[in-house]
Amino acid sequence: MARYKLKYLLKSALPTWAMPYARAVRSIAAAWSYWSAYVFMDGRARPPAALTMELTYRCNLRCNMCPQAIDLGNPESVLKAQMKENRELRTEEIIDVIEQAARLGVKRVTVTGGEPFLRKDIMDILYAVKRNRMTCNIISNGGLFKEGYAEKVVAMGVDKIIFSLDGPEEVHNNIRNSKNLFNTLLDTVRNIQAEKVRQKCNVPDITFNTTISALNAGRLSELVPIAAREGVNLNYGFLFYATREMEEQSRSTVPATGGKVEDQDIPMSIRGVDVDLLAEDITQTEDAASRLGIKINIQPYIKTREELRDRFYNDAAAYVHHCFYPWYAMRVNPYGDVYPCQMNVLIGNVRNCKLGALWNNDIYVRFRKELRRVGIWPKCTKCCVLINKLHDRLPQMRWYWNGGTD
């Protein structure tokens, strides 16, 4: 029996130029509840829409631009100590959190890591999300997709899988420090696509996500024909980093108390992009996508050399000055700690408190109130969640996206 999800049918039918407008309309429809809470509810929030489950910090790779991999290479890594000292949530604990999320009103669960497919119980976890009628998104490097997994993720109706792809074969393998990961990833994608055809289903929707850095600038357009051949979408995201100065300035008012505490000071050799080369590469990428009919998304949408230079060389440059994320989402790390975002403020732990009680507890409310007061902290300026620049594509929305203060 054919199973086609309307959302992805519409997405496939929309022309590339219409995608930013469609995302904007969808965002407006979804955003009123948290935007009004941001303005009127004094730090409290309505039920969350999204939950990110970090199932493990273990990973099969040591990628050159990954803050976690860089941090774990440091003998004094706090994250390494955290991984040694703590016990990951058991299967039944994770499923209980998922069921709590469903009762709380969560609509979307994102499963990530580390590498989530290192968990032997990954299929049980994904099935729990779908059994509870929530959208299920997965973020993975695609290197550990076992035989039979493709059939299962299609059959259970996983909604979206985001696979990391940093460039053509030699670029991707070099960045990921793996000799054959590129081919392994493409085999994984092809197996899933074949299962979708066999089971007459249009999900999981598959996207290649590319992190832009000095390691692949100038090679981005080469991904477009690969995506076209494999029948997937492309997302380009700018490298997240936080210098020691950005970290210290942020921690002077908001100390880190839990979450994922890692050194995010990416070396300039990785983030110091040739902006002239990158600007030309972005133009070539857009031209190739238009020619081949591939939907791409660049977050934030930066094209001028001046803005690109700010992105990689001006630590204080920010694209929006207000953040709504803690009003609609929360994260759970592998050890049950609940925290809002990269600011790493511990809200509580699911092993001794329910999600519903944590969502509007005193710590979360104080954090939201302080965030609304300051707008964003220095560490937030390069945040990968904060930088979707829809308000620049649709100028009439600038007031809305900036919290009604612009």
C-alpha positions in Angstrom: 0.0 0.0 0.0 1.4 3.4 -1.0 2.3 5.8 1.8 3.0 9.4 0.6 3.2 12.3 3.0 1.6 15.5 1.7 4.3 17.8 3.2 7.0 16.2 1.0 4.8 15.9 -2.0 4.3 19.7 -1.9 8.0 20.2 -1.2 9.0 18.3 -4.3 6.5 20.2 -6.4 7.6 23.7 -5.4 10.2 25.5 -7.6 13.5 26.3 -5.9 12.8 30.1 -5.9 9.6 29.5 -3.9 11.2 27.6 -1.0 12.2 30.6 1.1 8.7 31.9 0.9 7.2 28.5 1.8 9.5 28.3 4.8 8.6 31.8 5.9 4.8 31.0 5.7 5.3 27.8 7.6 7.4 29.5 10.2 4.8 32.3 10.8 2.1 29.7 11.2 4.1 27.8 13.7 5.7 30.7 15.5 2.8 32.6 17.0 2.6 30.5 20.2 6.3 30.9 21.1 6.6 34.5 19.9 3.6 35.6 22.0 5.0 33.7 25.0 8.4 35.5 24.5 6.6 38.9 24.6 3.9 38.4 27.1 4.6 35.4 29.5 7.6 36.7 31.5 9.9 33.8 30.9 7.3 31.1 30.9 6.6 29.2 27.7 3.8 27.2 26.1 4.3 23.5 25.5 7.5 22.8 23.5 7.3 22.0 19.8 10.7 20.3 19.5 13.0 18.0 21.4 16.5 17.1 20.5 17.8 13.7 21.8 21.5 13.5 21.9 21.7 9.7 22.2 25.5 9.4 22.6 28.6 11.6 22.3 30.5 8.6 21.0 31.4 8.8 17.3 33.0 6.6 14.7 34.8 9.6 13.1 37.1 12.5 14.1 36.2 15.2 11.7 38.6 18.1 11.2 36.0 20.9 11.7 34.0 19.3 14.5 34.2 21.1 17.9 33.6 17.8 19.7 36.4 16.0 17.9 38.8 18.9 18.4 37.8 19.1 22.1 38.3 15.3 22.7 41.8 15.6 21.3 42.7 17.8 24.3 44.0 15.8 27.3 42.2 18.3 29.6 38.9 18.0 27.8 35.9 18.4 30.1 33.7 16.6 27.6 36.0 13.6 27.7 35.8 13.5 31.5 32.0 13.8 31.2 31.8 10.8 28.9 34.0 8.7 31.2 32.2 9.6 34.4 28.5 9.3 33.3 26.3 6.4 32.2 24.2 6.9 29.0 20.5 6.6 29.3 19.2 3.0 29.0 16.7 2.1 26.2 13.7 2.2 28.5 14.8 5.6 29.9 15.0 7.1 26.5 11.6 5.6 25.4 10.1 7.0 28.6 11.4 10.5 27.8 9.9 10.2 24.3 6.5 9.2 25.7 6.7 12.1 28.1 7.5 14.5 25.2 4.4 13.2 23.3 2.2 13.8 26.3 3.7 17.3 26.7 2.8 18.2 23.2 6.1 17.9 21.4 5.6 17.6 17.6 9.1 16.9 16.4 12.0 14.8 17.8 15.5 15.1 16.3 17.8 12.2 17.0 21.5 13.0 17.0 24.8 12.4 18.6 27.9 12.0 18.3 26.7 9.3 15.9 23.3 8.0 16.9 23.7 4.7 14.9 26.4 3.7 17.4 23.5 2.9 19.7 22.5 -0.8 19.3 18.9 0.1 20.3 18.6 2.9 17.7 15.7 1.2 15.9 13.7 0.8 19.1 14.2 4.5 19.8 13.1 5.6 16.3 10.1 3.3 16.5 9.1 4.9 19.9 9.1 8.3 18.3 6.9 7.2 15.4 4.6 5.1 17.6 3.9 8.2 19.6 2.9 10.1 16.3 5.7 12.6 16.3 7.9 13.8 13.4 11.2 11.9 13.5 14.4 13.5 12.2 17.8 11.9 12.2 21.2 13.6 11.9 24.0 11.1 10.9 27.3 10.7 9.1 25.9 7.7 7.3 28.8 5.4 8.1 27.1 2.9 10.3 23.9 2.1 8.5 23.6 -1.7 8.9 22.0 -4.1 6.5 18.3 -4.0 7.0 18.2 -0.5 8.5 17.0 1.0 5.2 13.9 -1.3 5.1 13.1 -0.5 8.8 13.4 3.3 8.7 11.2 3.4 5.6 8.6 1.0 7.0 8.3 2.9 10.3 7.9 6.2 8.5 11.0 8.1 9.7 10.3 11.6 8.3 13.7 13.1 7.5 17.4 12.0 7.5 20.1 14.6 7.3 23.4 13.1 6.2 26.7 15.1 6.5 28.5 15.6 3.2 31.3 18.1 3.0 32.4 17.9 -0.6 33.3 15.5 -3.5 34.9 12.2 -2.6 38.5 13.3 -1.8 37.4 16.4 0.1 34.7 14.6 2.1 37.0 11.7 3.1 39.9 14.1 4.0 37.6 16.3 6.2 36.1 13.2 7.9 39.4 11.4 8.2 38.0 8.3 6.6 39.3 6.5 3.5 35.9 5.3 2.1 33.2 7.2 3.9 32.0 9.0 0.8 31.1 5.7 -1.0 29.7 4.2 2.2 27.4 7.2 2.6 26.2 7.0 -1.0 25.5 3.3 -0.7 23.4 4.1 2.4 21.4 6.8 0.5 20.8 4.5 -2.5 19.6 1.7 -0.2 17.1 4.0 1.4 15.9 5.5 -1.9 15.5 1.9 -3.3 13.4 1.0 -0.3 11.2 4.0 -0.7 10.4 2.9 -4.2 9.9 -0.7 -3.2 7.5 0.3 -0.3 5.9 3.1 -2.4 6.7 5.8 0.2 8.2 9.3 -0.1 9.9 9.3 3.3 12.5 9.6 4.8 13.1 12.8 3.0 16.9 13.0 2.6 19.1 16.0 2.8 22.9 16.4 2.4 24.1 18.9 5.0 27.4 20.7 4.2 29.4 22.7 6.8 31.2 25.5 5.0 34.8 26.0 6.1 38.2 26.7 4.7 38.5 23.0 4.1 35.8 22.9 1.3 35.3 26.5 0.2 35.6 26.5 -3.6 34.2 22.9 -3.9 30.6 23.5 -2.8 29.1 23.6 -6.3 30.5 20.1 -7.0 27.9 18.7 -4.6 24.9 19.8 -6.7 25.3 17.1 -9.5 25.9 14.5 -6.7 22.6 15.6 -5.0 20.8 15.6 -8.4 22.0 12.1 -9.2 21.0 10.7 -5.8 17.6 12.6 -5.7 18.3 14.5 -2.4 18.2 18.1 -1.2 21.2 20.2 -0.2 21.7 22.4 2.8 24.7 24.6 3.3 25.4 25.8 6.8 28.2 28.1 8.0 30.7 26.8 10.5 29.8 27.4 14.2 32.5 28.6 16.5 33.0 30.4 19.8 36.4 32.0 20.6 37.7 32.0 24.1 36.9 35.7 24.4 33.3 35.1 23.2 33.0 32.2 25.7 34.4 34.3 28.6 32.2 37.2 27.9 29.1 35.0 27.9 30.1 33.1 31.0 30.6 36.3 33.0 26.8 36.5 33.2 25.7 32.9 32.5 28.0 30.2 33.9 27.9 26.8 32.2 26.3 24.3 34.6 25.6 21.3 32.3 24.6 20.1 28.8 27.5 19.6 26.4 30.5 21.5 27.6 33.1 21.5 24.9 35.8 23.8 23.6 34.2 25.5 20.5 37.2 27.6 19.6 37.8 26.4 16.0 41.3 27.1 14.6 41.6 29.9 12.1 43.1 27.5 9.7 39.7 25.9 9.4 37.3 28.9 9.8 39.5 31.4 7.9 37.7 31.1 4.6 38.9 32.9 1.4 35.7 35.0 1.0 36.4 35.9 -2.6 36.6 32.2 -3.5 33.5 31.4 -1.5 31.4 34.2 -2.9 32.1 32.9 -6.4 31.5 29.3 -5.3 28.0 30.2 -3.9 27.1 31.8 -7.2 28.2 28.7 -9.1 26.3 26.5 -6.6 23.0 28.5 -7.1 23.5 28.4 -10.9 24.1 24.6 -10.9 21.1 24.0 -8.6 18.8 26.1 -10.9 20.1 24.3 -14.0 19.6 20.8 -12.4 16.4 21.5 -10.5 17.9 20.8 -7.1 16.5 22.5 -4.0 19.3 24.1 -1.9 19.2 26.0 1.3 22.0 28.3 2.5 21.8 29.3 6.2 22.2 32.2 6.6 21.8 33.4 3.1 25.0 35.3 2.7 26.4 36.3 -0.7 28.3 39.6 -0.5 32.0 39.5 0.3 31.5 42.0 3.2 28.9 39.8 4.9 31.0 36.7 4.3 34.0 38.4 5.8 32.0 39.3 8.9 30.8 35.8 9.2 34.3 34.3 9.4 36.5 37.2 10.7 34.3 39.4 12.8 33.3 37.6 16.0 30.8 40.2 17.0 28.9 40.1 13.8 25.3 38.8 14.3 22.5 38.4 11.8 19.6 38.5 14.3 19.6 40.0 17.8 16.9 38.0 19.5 16.5 34.2 20.1 13.2 32.4 20.5 14.7 28.8 20.7 14.3 28.2 24.4 10.6 29.1 24.1 9.9 26.2 21.8 12.6 23.6 22.2 14.8 21.7 24.6 17.7 19.2 24.4 18.4 16.0 26.4 22.0 14.9 26.5 23.1 11.2 26.6 23.1 11.2 30.4 19.6 12.7 30.9 20.6 16.3 31.5 18.1 18.8 30.0 19.5 22.1 28.7 18.2 24.7 26.3 21.1 25.2 23.9 24.9 25.7 23.5 24.8 28.1 26.5 24.8 24.9 28.5 22.6 25.8 31.4 21.5 22.7 33.3 17.7 22.8 33.7 17.5 19.4 35.4 17.8 15.7 34.7 15.1 13.3 33.4 16.3 10.6 35.8 14.8 12.5 38.7 12.3 14.9 37.2 9.7 14.8 34.4 10.1 16.8 31.2 6.8 18.7 32.0 8.1 19.8 35.4 11.4 21.0 33.9 10.0 22.9 31.0 8.8 25.9 33.1 10.9 25.4 36.3 12.6 28.3 38.0 15.9 27.7 36.2 14.4 27.7 32.7 12.2 30.7 33.4 15.2 32.7 34.7 17.2 31.7 31.7 14.5 32.9 29.3 14.0 36.1 31.1 17.7 36.9 31.0 18.0 35.9 27.3 15.1 38.2 26.5 16.8 41.0 28.4 20.2 40.8 26.7 18.9 39.7 23.2 21.8 37.3 22.6 25.2 36.6 24.3 28.5 36.9 22.4 28.7 33.1 22.1 25.4 33.2 20.3 26.5 35.3 17.3 27.6 32.2 15.2 24.9 29.9 16.4 23.7 27.4 13.8 20.1 27.7 15.0 20.0 31.5 15.2 21.3 32.3 11.7 18.4 31.4 9.4 18.1 34.8 7.8 14.6 34.6 6.4 13.9 38.1 7.4 16.5 39.3 4.9 14.8 37.4 2.1 11.4 38.9 3.1 12.1 42.4 4.4 8.5 42.9 5.5 9.1 40.2 8.1 12.1 42.0 9.7 10.0 43.3 12.6 8.5 39.9 13.3 11.9 38.0 13.3 13.5 40.5 15.6 10.9 40.2 18.3 8.9 43.2 17.4 11.8 45.6 18.3 13.4 46.4 15.0 
